[in-house]
Amino acid sequence: MPALKPIFVKAYWALAGLGMIWAAFLIALINPTIQRHALYAHKINTNYWHNVSNPEEFGFAKGQVQPFWLDTTDNERLFCWHVLPLDVYLQNEDQLVMSTTTGEVVDKLKGTAGEKLLRVDPEARIVVNFHGNAGHLGQGWRPSTYRSISGIPHTHLLTCDYRGFGLSTLNNKPHLPTETGLITDAVSLLSYIETDLNHPSTRTVLLGQSLGTAVTAASALYFANPSSPDLPSDLVHVSPIPKSHAGFAGIVLVAPFRDLATLLETYKIGGFVPILRPLRGYTRIANFLLSRIVDHWPTLPRLRSLVTLTAALKTPIRLTLLHARNDQDIDFRQSEALFQPLQSTMLGEEGVSAREERRSIHGGDRVKRGAFAFKRVEDARGERVCELEIVRFGGHNEVVGWTQVSLAVRRAFEAVEARTERGVGLDVE
C-alpha cells in the first residue's frame, strides 16, 4: 500500500498552483485592455477554417443568406447577414439561386434580391439578433437560431458581428470592443432597418442572448429616449429617430443578467471555471475587483427606464425573459432577479395584474409554459406585458435556437396584429 503523504503533498501543490494561476488571472483583469479581451473574447473565433462569406457552410440554402457590410455612425464596418424566411425563399428559389454569387459580400443590403423581397411583402417582419460574446455570427449554435427563426412565415432575420468580432472592423480607439461601441453598432443596425429599409419598428422584434441581451436592452432604450442618463454619455448618436417610431413589436432576452458586477459573482467560464465565487468570504477583495470594471452593462436600470418611459407615453411594450434552468454559465436566478423589479415597476401602473406558476421539485405540479416556472405581469388590454419563462433544458447557448424562443417571437408579432385589428398601434409606413 503506497504511503498517503506523498499523494497529499502532490495534491496540495497542485491546488496551490491552480490557486496562483487563478489569482494571477484576477490581478490581470484589473488592466482595462486585458479585461475587455476577457469579457468580449472577440479574438476567439473559427474564421481560420470557416468562411462566413459563404453561408452555405453553415447549413443554409444557396441564396438564402445575403452577407453585407453596414457602416456605423462612427465609421466602423460591420459584417452582417440577412436570412430569408423559408416560405419566401421557396417561392423565389430559382431567382435567388441564379442571382447568387458564392462568397460575395455586398455593400449595404438595399438593392439586393433579398431586400426587394422584404420591401414588396406587406406581411414582412424582421427579427434582429444580437449574439453573445466570443466567436462570429456563424459560430457554434448561432446558425440554429437563424434557421429556427427563418421557419416563421414572412420573418426575415438580420444579424451583425459587433466591431472587432469576426470580419467587422475595429478602427476607433481604444481599438477594442467597448460598451459604447457595441451599443453604437446595434443602434446603427436598427436605424438602418427603420430609415434606409423603411421597415416599421412595430414589425420588428429584438432578440438577444447572453451579452446580446445587454446590447438589446440598451438599444431599445436608446430608441425610446436617446438622451437617457442610463446610456453611455459618449454614445455616438445616429440621425434623428423617425417620428414614425412607435416601439418595437417585442424584446426577447435569452439568458439575461442584471449587470456585469452582479453577474461576475456567480458566472462560470464555460460553465466550469468560477471567476469571483471563491471570494465570497473575502468581501473587500471582491469589491475592489468589481470597482475596477470598465464596462458595466446595467441592464436592469435600462429596462426599468424603458418600462417607466413607455408607461408615461402610454405605448405598448412586450418584454420576454427566457432562461434555461440548466444554464451553467449564467444562473437562471439572474433572470428571476431581473424580472422582479420590472414586475414591481409595472404593478405601480393602473390596471396591471400579475400571476405566477412554478413546478414543484418533484414535478407533480404543471405550469402553462416554461416547464419549470412562468411569471407574467400585464395590463388589462394585454398591450403592456413582461414575462419570465424558465425552461428545464437548453443550457446557455443551445436554448436560443429552441422552439420556446420562436414561440416568444411569434407571440410578439401576433400581439401587434391583434392590436392592429382593433385599430390600435397601426403601422406607419
C-alpha positions in Angstrom: 0.0 0.0 0.0 1.5 3.3 -1.1 2.2 6.0 1.5 -0.5 8.6 1.6 1.7 11.5 2.5 3.3 12.0 -1.0 -0.2 11.9 -2.6 -1.5 14.6 -0.3 1.6 16.7 -0.9 1.2 16.5 -4.6 -2.5 17.3 -4.3 -1.7 20.3 -2.1 0.8 21.7 -4.5 -1.5 21.1 -7.5 -4.3 23.0 -5.8 -1.8 25.7 -4.8 -0.7 26.0 -8.3 -4.2 26.4 -9.6 -4.9 29.0 -7.0 -1.9 31.0 -8.0 -2.9 30.9 -11.7 -6.5 32.0 -10.8 -5.1 34.8 -8.6 -2.8 36.0 -11.4 -5.8 35.9 -13.8 -7.8 38.1 -11.4 -5.0 40.6 -11.0 -4.5 40.8 -14.8 -8.2 41.6 -15.2 -7.6 44.9 -13.4 -6.0 46.1 -16.7 -8.8 47.5 -18.9 -7.2 46.0 -22.1 -6.9 42.5 -20.7 -10.4 42.9 -19.0 -12.0 43.7 -22.3 -10.3 40.9 -24.1 -11.6 38.5 -21.5 -15.1 39.9 -21.4 -15.7 40.1 -25.2 -13.4 37.3 -26.3 -13.7 38.7 -29.8 -10.4 37.1 -30.9 -11.7 33.6 -30.2 -13.4 32.5 -33.5 -13.3 29.9 -36.2 -12.5 32.3 -39.1 -9.3 30.4 -39.7 -11.2 27.4 -41.1 -14.8 28.8 -41.7 -15.8 31.3 -44.3 -18.7 33.5 -43.1 -18.9 35.0 -46.6 -20.3 31.6 -47.7 -23.3 30.9 -45.5 -23.8 27.5 -47.2 -21.0 26.3 -45.0 -23.4 26.8 -42.0 -26.3 24.9 -43.3 -28.2 27.4 -45.4 -29.6 27.0 -48.9 -27.9 28.8 -51.7 -29.1 32.4 -51.9 -31.0 32.2 -48.6 -28.5 34.4 -46.8 -27.1 37.6 -48.1 -23.8 38.8 -46.4 -23.4 42.6 -46.5 -21.4 45.4 -45.0 -23.0 48.1 -42.8 -21.3 51.4 -41.8 -21.9 52.6 -38.3 -22.3 56.2 -37.2 -18.6 56.3 -36.1 -17.2 54.8 -39.3 -16.8 51.1 -38.4 -17.8 48.5 -40.9 -19.9 45.6 -39.6 -20.2 42.2 -41.3 -23.9 41.2 -41.4 -26.2 38.5 -42.6 -29.8 38.8 -44.0 -31.5 35.5 -43.7 -34.6 34.9 -45.8 -37.7 33.1 -44.3 -38.2 29.6 -45.8 -41.6 30.4 -47.3 -40.3 33.4 -49.1 -37.2 31.6 -50.2 -39.2 28.6 -51.6 -41.4 30.9 -53.6 -38.4 32.6 -55.2 -35.8 29.8 -55.1 -34.9 29.8 -58.8 -34.4 33.5 -58.9 -32.3 33.5 -55.8 -30.1 30.6 -56.8 -29.4 32.1 -60.2 -28.6 35.6 -58.8 -26.3 34.4 -56.0 -22.5 34.5 -56.3 -20.9 32.3 -53.7 -18.7 34.3 -51.3 -20.0 37.7 -52.5 -20.4 40.4 -49.8 -22.4 43.4 -50.9 -22.0 47.0 -49.7 -25.2 47.5 -47.7 -28.4 45.5 -48.2 -30.5 47.9 -50.2 -31.0 46.8 -53.8 -30.3 43.1 -53.3 -32.7 40.4 -54.2 -33.5 39.7 -50.6 -34.1 43.3 -49.8 -36.5 43.6 -52.7 -38.5 40.6 -51.4 -38.6 42.2 -48.0 -39.8 45.5 -49.4 -42.6 44.2 -51.6 -44.1 41.8 -49.0 -46.8 43.6 -47.0 -46.6 40.9 -44.3 -42.8 41.1 -43.9 -41.4 41.0 -40.4 -37.9 41.3 -39.1 -36.1 39.7 -36.2 -32.8 41.4 -35.3 -30.5 39.1 -33.4 -27.7 40.3 -31.1 -25.4 37.4 -30.2 -23.3 36.9 -27.1 -19.5 37.3 -26.6 -16.8 35.3 -28.5 -16.8 34.0 -32.0 -18.6 35.3 -35.0 -22.2 35.5 -36.2 -22.0 31.9 -37.7 -20.2 30.2 -34.8 -21.4 27.5 -32.5 -25.2 27.2 -32.1 -25.9 30.6 -33.7 -26.9 29.3 -37.1 -29.5 27.1 -35.5 -31.1 30.2 -34.1 -31.3 31.8 -37.6 -32.7 28.6 -39.1 -35.3 28.4 -36.3 -36.5 32.0 -36.9 -36.5 31.6 -40.7 -39.1 28.9 -40.3 -41.6 31.6 -39.1 -43.6 32.7 -42.2 -42.6 36.1 -43.6 -40.0 36.6 -40.9 -36.6 37.8 -42.0 -33.6 37.8 -39.7 -30.8 40.3 -39.6 -27.7 39.9 -37.5 -24.2 41.6 -37.4 -20.9 40.9 -35.8 -20.0 43.7 -33.4 -16.9 45.8 -34.0 -13.8 43.6 -33.6 -15.8 40.4 -33.9 -15.4 38.2 -37.0 -14.7 40.3 -40.1 -16.0 43.6 -38.6 -13.5 46.4 -38.3 -12.1 47.9 -35.2 -10.8 51.3 -36.2 -11.7 53.6 -33.3 -9.8 53.9 -30.1 -9.1 52.0 -27.8 -9.2 49.6 -30.8 -11.1 47.1 -28.6 -14.8 46.3 -28.2 -16.4 48.6 -25.6 -19.9 49.0 -24.1 -20.3 52.3 -26.0 -19.1 50.7 -29.2 -21.4 47.7 -29.2 -24.4 49.9 -28.4 -23.4 52.1 -31.3 -23.3 49.1 -33.6 -26.7 47.9 -32.5 -28.3 51.3 -32.9 -26.7 51.7 -36.3 -28.3 48.5 -37.5 -31.7 49.3 -36.1 -31.6 52.8 -37.6 -30.6 51.4 -41.0 -33.6 49.0 -40.9 -36.1 51.7 -40.0 -34.8 54.5 -42.2 -32.9 53.1 -45.2 -35.0 49.9 -45.5 -38.2 51.8 -44.4 -39.3 48.9 -42.2 -41.6 49.9 -39.3 -40.4 49.2 -35.8 -43.8 47.8 -34.9 -43.0 44.9 -37.2 -39.5 44.3 -35.7 -38.6 42.1 -32.8 -35.3 42.4 -30.9 -33.7 39.1 -29.9 -30.6 39.0 -27.7 -28.7 36.2 -26.0 -26.2 36.4 -23.1 -24.1 39.6 -23.7 -26.5 40.3 -26.5 -29.3 40.8 -24.0 -27.4 43.8 -22.5 -26.9 45.2 -26.1 -30.6 44.7 -26.8 -31.8 46.4 -23.7 -29.5 49.4 -24.3 -30.5 49.9 -27.9 -34.2 49.5 -27.1 -33.9 52.3 -24.5 -32.0 54.4 -27.0 -34.9 54.4 -29.4 -37.3 55.3 -26.6 -35.0 58.1 -25.2 -31.6 58.7 -26.8 -30.6 61.1 -24.0 -31.4 58.7 -21.2 -28.9 59.1 -18.3 -28.8 55.3 -18.2 -27.0 55.2 -21.6 -23.2 55.9 -22.0 -22.6 59.7 -22.2 -20.1 59.2 -25.1 -22.5 57.3 -27.3 -22.3 58.4 -30.9 -25.8 59.3 -31.9 -27.5 58.3 -35.2 -29.6 60.6 -37.3 -32.8 61.7 -35.6 -35.1 58.8 -34.7 -38.0 58.7 -37.2 -41.2 60.3 -35.9 -43.0 57.1 -37.1 -41.1 55.1 -34.5 -43.7 53.5 -32.2 -41.7 51.0 -30.2 -40.7 47.5 -31.2 -43.1 44.6 -31.6 -41.2 42.7 -28.9 -38.0 42.3 -27.0 -36.8 38.8 -26.2 -33.9 38.3 -23.9 -32.4 34.8 -23.6 -30.1 34.2 -20.6 -30.0 37.9 -19.5 -28.4 39.3 -16.4 -28.9 42.4 -14.1 -25.5 44.0 -14.7 -21.9 42.8 -15.1 -20.8 43.2 -11.5 -23.7 41.1 -10.2 -23.1 38.5 -13.0 -19.5 38.0 -12.1 -20.3 37.0 -8.6 -21.7 33.7 -9.9 -20.5 33.5 -13.5 -18.5 30.4 -14.6 -16.4 30.5 -17.7 -17.5 27.7 -20.0 -19.8 26.6 -17.2 -16.9 25.3 -15.1 -14.4 27.9 -14.1 -15.8 30.4 -11.5 -14.5 34.0 -11.5 -15.4 35.6 -8.2 -17.3 32.9 -6.4 -14.3 31.7 -4.4 -14.0 35.2 -3.0 -17.4 35.2 -1.3 -15.7 35.2 2.1 -13.3 38.0 1.1 -15.7 40.9 0.6 -13.0 43.6 0.4 -11.0 41.9 -2.3 -14.2 41.1 -4.3 -15.4 44.7 -4.0 -12.1 46.1 -5.1 -12.0 43.9 -8.2 -15.6 44.8 -9.0 -14.8 48.5 -8.6 -12.3 48.1 -11.5 -14.9 47.1 -14.1 -14.8 49.4 -17.1 -17.9 48.3 -18.9 -20.8 47.9 -16.5 -23.7 46.8 -18.8 -26.5 47.9 -16.3 -29.4 46.0 -18.0 -31.8 46.3 -15.0 -31.8 50.2 -14.8 -32.1 50.4 -18.6 -35.1 48.1 -18.8 -36.7 49.8 -15.8 -36.3 53.1 -17.5 -37.8 51.7 -20.7 -40.8 50.3 -18.8 -41.3 53.6 -17.0 -40.9 55.7 -20.1 -43.4 53.6 -22.2 -45.9 53.8 -19.3 -45.7 57.6 -19.3 -46.2 57.7 -23.1 -48.9 55.0 -22.9 -47.2 52.9 -25.6 -47.2 49.1 -25.8 -44.3 47.0 -24.7 -43.8 43.3 -24.8 -40.7 42.0 -22.9 -39.9 38.3 -22.6 -37.1 37.0 -20.4 -36.2 33.4 -21.1 -33.7 31.2 -19.3 -32.7 27.5 -19.1 -32.6 26.1 -15.6 -29.5 24.0 -16.6 -27.6 27.1 -17.8 -24.1 26.5 -16.3 -22.7 29.9 -17.4 -25.4 32.4 -16.2 -27.6 31.1 -13.4 -31.3 31.2 -14.2 -31.8 33.2 -10.9 -30.2 36.1 -12.7 -33.4 36.3 -14.8 -35.6 36.0 -11.8 -33.7 38.8 -10.1 -34.1 40.9 -13.3 -37.8 40.2 -13.6 -38.8 41.0 -10.0 -38.0 44.8 -10.1 -39.6 45.1 -13.5 -42.7 43.4 -12.2 -42.8 45.8 -9.2 -42.5 48.8 -11.6 -45.3 47.6 -13.8 -47.6 46.8 -10.8 -47.4 50.5 -10.0 -49.4 51.2 -13.1 -53.2 51.3 -13.1 -55.0 48.1 -14.0 -51.9 45.9 -14.1 -52.0 42.4 -12.6 -49.5 39.6 -12.1 -49.6 35.8 -12.0 -47.1 33.1 -11.3 -46.8 29.4 -11.9 -44.0 27.2 -10.6 -43.4 23.5 -10.9 -42.7 21.6 -7.8 -39.3 20.0 -7.3 -41.0 16.6 -7.7 -42.6 17.6 -11.0 -46.1 17.0 -9.7 -47.5 20.5 -10.5 -47.6 21.5 -14.1 -47.1 25.0 -15.4 -48.7 26.5 -18.5 -45.4 27.5 -20.1 -41.7 27.2 -19.3 -41.8 23.7 -18.0 -40.3 24.9 -14.7 -41.5 28.4 -14.0 -43.6 31.1 -15.7 -44.4 34.6 -14.5 -46.4 37.3 -16.2 -47.4 40.9 -15.5 -49.7 42.7 -17.9 -52.2 45.5 -18.2 -56.0 44.9 -18.7 -55.7 45.1 -22.5 -52.6 42.9 -22.8 -50.7 45.7 -24.5 -48.0 46.1 -21.8 -46.6 42.7 -21.0 -43.5 41.4 -19.2 -42.9 37.7 -18.9 -40.4 35.4 -17.4 -40.1 31.8 -18.7 -37.7 29.3 -17.2 -37.3 26.1 -19.3 -35.7 22.9 -17.9 -33.2 22.3 -20.7 -31.1 24.0 -23.3 -28.1 25.2 -21.4 -26.6 28.6 -22.1 -26.2 28.6 -25.9 -28.3 25.9 -27.4 -31.6 27.2 -25.9 -31.7 30.3 -28.1 -32.4 28.1 -31.1 -35.2 26.2 -29.4 -38.9 26.3 -30.1 -39.6 28.4 -26.9 -37.7 31.3 -28.4 -39.5 31.1 -31.8 -42.8 31.0 -29.9 -41.9 34.1 -28.0 -41.2 35.9 -31.3 -44.4 34.7 -32.9 -46.5 35.8 -29.8 -44.9 39.3 -30.1 -45.9 39.6 -33.8 -49.4 38.2 -33.2 -50.0 40.7 -30.4 -49.2 43.5 -32.8 -51.5 42.1 -35.4 -54.3 41.8 -32.8 -53.8 45.5 -31.8 -53.9 46.5 -35.4 -57.2 44.6 -36.0 -58.6 46.6 -33.0 -57.4 49.8 -34.6 -54.6 50.4 -32.0 -51.0 51.0 -32.9 -51.4 50.9 -36.6 -48.1 50.7 -38.6 -46.9 53.9 -40.1 -45.0 53.4 -43.4 
